[in-house]
Amino acid sequence: MCSNFKIILFQYWHTIIHTIILGIGISIFHSCSKEIEMEFKNESLQVVNCIYSPKKAFEFYLSSSASIYNLYDTVNNEINLELYKNGILILDTLSTSLIIKTKIYPHSKAKYKIEISSAVFPNTLATDSLPQLVSITNLKNVFPAGVDEYGDAYGEMQVSFNDPPNEKNYYELHTSQYNSYDYNQTDKVLLNEGDLDYFPTSVYFSDELFDGELYTLKIIGINGFYNDATKKYYVGLRSVSKSYYLYRKYYTRHAYNQQVGGDFFDILYKGEPQNMYTNIENGFGIFAGYQESTREIIYLEK
């Protein structure tokens, strides 16, 4: 009886405090409002997106940015797209389509450049290269790997690979059951990247802490990863370019700050807007490459 009374009393004061804070917030917003004259540029720029790998031919997705004066619009004018490989023109096409599909497959370590021109947008260009493929040498999926503070068992995925020495390398590891926010991660590389607070859908990292070494990345997950022996699941380790790596880091923060719940305080304390990374000169979007090594996840029980 006493316990129920305490709960009711806590909920009562919790409601009162929220009401007081809400009232103060509304009064501050109302009393501090001021009309400010601002000028905005009514300029539209080309948006180009192309994430490429050796297993798929180049595809380019085109659109345009829009100012606050106009609704978002897609490309409706003719554009000229040129694709270069190591300085040699390998594609020159005119199109009004939103998607340009080619039959050209990227090659490892080749440097690619795109140049896009039209009568509407400023000329845009971007360059990137496919990094060296780094393969998974060993993969373990251990469950249980430990017990948390609540007495519940958790699993651990261990992914090993050899990092090429004396060069800067970037990676992305993904699996559709990755859940970084279910448990506190302990891997030094993941902690060093500083992305876990933003609920990433994959993990991406550099070799800053293990240049030229055999490294085993350890990811903790609730209830293990894929402990259903009747199905096959895979994990992918991508060797990515620096542009790809930066794009994923910026996008994760951008996506996190776009989340809005149903509570007033979710909106009030929403994160600051984040500028998106782009390597498109005179435009927006991303032109970046990767190579991928995949391994089947085998369930191991301790």
C-alpha positions in Angstrom: 0.0 0.0 0.0 2.8 2.4 1.0 4.7 1.4 -2.2 1.7 2.2 -4.4 1.2 5.6 -2.7 4.9 6.5 -3.4 4.4 5.6 -7.0 1.3 7.7 -7.3 3.0 10.6 -5.5 6.0 10.4 -7.8 3.8 10.4 -10.9 1.9 13.4 -9.5 5.0 15.5 -8.9 6.5 14.4 -12.2 3.4 15.7 -14.1 3.5 19.0 -12.2 7.2 19.5 -12.9 6.7 18.8 -16.7 3.8 21.2 -16.7 5.8 24.0 -15.1 8.8 23.5 -17.5 6.5 23.5 -20.5 4.8 26.7 -19.3 8.2 28.4 -18.7 9.4 27.3 -22.1 6.3 28.7 -23.9 6.5 32.0 -22.1 10.1 32.4 -22.9 9.5 31.6 -26.6 6.6 34.0 -26.7 8.3 36.9 -24.8 11.6 36.6 -26.7 10.3 36.5 -30.2 11.7 39.0 -32.6 11.2 39.5 -36.3 14.5 39.3 -38.3 15.0 40.2 -41.9 17.2 37.6 -43.7 18.2 37.1 -47.3 18.4 33.6 -48.8 20.0 32.6 -52.1 17.4 31.1 -54.5 20.0 28.8 -56.1 19.6 25.2 -57.2 22.6 22.9 -57.5 23.1 19.5 -59.1 22.8 16.5 -56.7 24.7 13.3 -57.8 24.8 10.0 -55.9 26.9 7.0 -56.9 28.3 4.4 -54.5 30.2 1.9 -56.6 31.9 -1.5 -56.3 33.5 -4.0 -58.7 30.5 -6.3 -58.5 28.1 -3.8 -60.0 28.2 -1.5 -63.0 28.2 2.3 -62.4 24.8 3.8 -61.7 24.3 7.6 -61.3 21.3 9.0 -59.4 20.5 12.6 -60.3 18.4 15.3 -58.7 18.7 18.9 -57.7 18.7 20.9 -54.5 16.0 23.5 -53.7 15.8 26.7 -51.8 13.2 27.4 -49.1 11.2 29.3 -51.8 10.7 26.3 -54.0 9.5 22.8 -53.7 12.0 20.0 -54.1 12.3 19.1 -57.8 14.0 16.4 -59.9 16.1 16.8 -63.0 14.0 17.8 -66.0 16.7 19.2 -68.3 19.4 17.5 -70.4 22.7 16.9 -68.7 26.0 15.7 -70.1 27.9 13.2 -67.9 31.5 12.2 -68.6 33.3 9.4 -66.7 37.1 9.1 -66.7 39.3 6.2 -65.6 42.9 7.2 -64.8 42.4 10.3 -66.9 41.0 8.5 -70.0 37.4 9.2 -71.0 35.4 6.0 -71.0 31.8 7.3 -71.0 30.2 10.4 -72.6 26.4 10.5 -72.5 23.5 13.0 -72.7 20.4 12.2 -70.6 17.3 13.7 -69.1 16.7 10.6 -66.9 16.9 10.6 -63.1 19.0 7.4 -63.2 21.9 6.8 -65.6 22.8 3.1 -65.8 26.0 1.9 -67.5 27.6 -1.4 -68.4 31.0 -0.3 -67.0 32.3 -2.1 -64.0 34.8 -0.4 -61.7 38.4 -1.8 -61.4 40.4 -2.0 -58.2 42.9 0.9 -57.5 41.7 2.8 -60.6 41.0 6.5 -60.1 37.6 7.6 -61.5 36.4 11.1 -62.2 33.0 12.4 -63.2 32.2 15.7 -64.8 28.6 16.9 -65.3 27.5 19.9 -67.2 24.1 21.4 -68.2 22.5 24.6 -69.2 20.9 25.0 -65.7 23.5 24.0 -63.1 27.1 25.0 -62.6 29.5 22.3 -63.9 30.1 19.7 -61.2 32.9 17.1 -60.8 34.1 14.5 -58.3 36.9 11.9 -58.0 37.4 8.8 -56.0 39.3 5.4 -56.1 38.5 1.8 -55.2 40.6 0.9 -52.2 42.5 -2.4 -51.9 40.3 -5.3 -50.9 40.9 -6.5 -47.3 39.4 -10.0 -46.7 38.0 -11.4 -43.5 40.4 -14.0 -42.2 38.3 -15.4 -39.4 34.8 -14.9 -38.0 33.3 -16.1 -34.8 29.9 -15.6 -33.3 30.0 -16.6 -29.6 27.0 -16.9 -27.4 26.9 -16.5 -24.5 30.0 -14.3 -24.4 29.1 -12.8 -21.0 26.4 -11.6 -18.7 25.2 -8.0 -18.2 24.3 -6.2 -15.0 20.8 -7.6 -15.2 21.9 -11.2 -15.4 21.0 -11.5 -19.1 23.5 -13.2 -21.5 24.8 -11.4 -24.5 26.7 -12.5 -27.6 29.8 -11.3 -29.3 30.9 -11.2 -32.9 34.6 -11.4 -33.6 35.8 -10.3 -37.0 39.5 -10.7 -37.9 41.4 -9.2 -40.8 44.9 -8.1 -41.8 45.3 -4.3 -42.3 47.8 -3.3 -45.1 50.7 -1.4 -43.5 52.0 2.1 -44.1 48.8 3.5 -45.6 45.6 4.9 -44.3 42.7 2.5 -44.6 39.0 2.8 -43.9 36.4 0.1 -43.3 32.7 -0.6 -42.8 31.3 -3.7 -41.2 27.7 -4.5 -41.6 25.1 -7.1 -40.7 21.3 -6.7 -40.7 21.1 -7.7 -37.0 23.7 -5.2 -35.8 22.5 -3.4 -32.6 25.2 -1.2 -31.2 22.9 0.5 -28.7 21.7 -2.6 -26.9 24.9 -3.0 -25.0 27.9 -0.9 -24.1 30.6 -1.7 -26.6 34.2 -2.2 -25.4 36.2 -2.5 -28.6 38.8 0.3 -28.6 38.4 1.0 -32.3 34.7 1.5 -32.1 35.0 3.7 -29.0 37.7 5.8 -30.7 35.4 6.6 -33.6 32.8 8.3 -31.4 29.8 7.2 -33.5 28.0 4.8 -31.1 25.9 7.5 -29.4 24.3 8.2 -32.8 22.9 4.7 -33.2 24.7 3.7 -36.5 23.2 1.0 -38.7 26.7 -0.3 -39.4 30.1 0.4 -38.0 32.8 2.3 -39.9 36.3 2.9 -38.7 39.9 3.7 -39.8 43.1 1.8 -39.0 44.4 4.6 -36.8 44.9 2.2 -33.9 46.1 -0.9 -35.7 48.0 0.1 -38.9 49.6 -2.9 -40.5 48.3 -5.3 -37.8 46.1 -8.4 -37.7 43.1 -7.0 -35.8 40.0 -8.6 -34.4 37.0 -6.3 -34.1 34.6 -7.3 -31.3 30.9 -6.3 -31.4 28.6 -7.1 -28.5 25.0 -7.9 -29.4 21.8 -8.8 -27.5 21.0 -12.6 -27.7 24.0 -13.2 -30.0 23.9 -12.8 -33.7 21.9 -15.2 -35.8 21.7 -18.2 -33.6 19.1 -19.9 -35.9 20.9 -22.9 -37.2 18.2 -23.5 -39.9 19.2 -20.3 -41.8 22.3 -18.8 -43.3 23.4 -15.3 -42.5 26.5 -13.3 -43.6 28.6 -10.4 -42.4 30.3 -8.0 -44.8 33.6 -6.2 -44.3 34.0 -3.3 -46.7 37.2 -1.7 -47.6 36.0 1.9 -48.3 37.5 5.1 -49.6 38.0 8.1 -47.3 35.0 9.9 -49.0 32.8 6.9 -48.3 33.9 6.8 -44.7 33.3 10.5 -44.1 29.9 10.4 -45.8 28.7 7.6 -43.5 29.9 9.4 -40.4 28.2 12.6 -41.3 25.0 10.8 -42.5 24.7 8.9 -39.2 24.8 12.2 -37.2 22.4 13.8 -39.7 19.9 10.8 -39.5 20.1 10.8 -35.7 19.2 14.5 -35.4 16.2 14.0 -37.7 14.5 11.6 -35.3 11.5 13.1 -33.5 9.4 11.3 -31.0 5.9 12.1 -29.9 7.0 13.9 -26.7 7.4 17.7 -26.6 10.8 17.4 -25.0 12.0 15.3 -27.9 11.5 18.3 -30.1 12.7 20.9 -27.6 16.0 19.1 -27.0 16.5 17.8 -30.6 20.1 18.0 -31.9 21.6 20.8 -33.9 21.3 20.5 -37.7 24.3 18.8 -39.3 25.9 19.7 -42.6 26.2 16.6 -44.9 29.6 15.7 -46.2 29.9 15.8 -50.0 32.8 15.4 -52.4 30.8 16.8 -55.4 32.4 20.2 -56.4 29.7 22.8 -57.1 27.0 20.4 -56.1 25.8 17.9 -53.5 25.9 14.1 -53.1 28.5 11.5 -53.0 30.8 9.7 -55.5 32.6 6.9 -53.6 33.8 3.3 -54.0 34.2 0.2 -51.9 35.2 -3.5 -52.1 33.6 -6.1 -49.9 34.6 -9.4 -48.3 31.7 -11.6 -46.9 31.7 -14.6 -44.6 28.9 -16.8 -43.3 28.1 -16.4 -39.6 28.6 -19.7 -37.8 26.9 -20.0 -34.4 29.3 -21.1 -31.7 28.0 -21.9 -28.2 30.3 -21.8 -25.2 
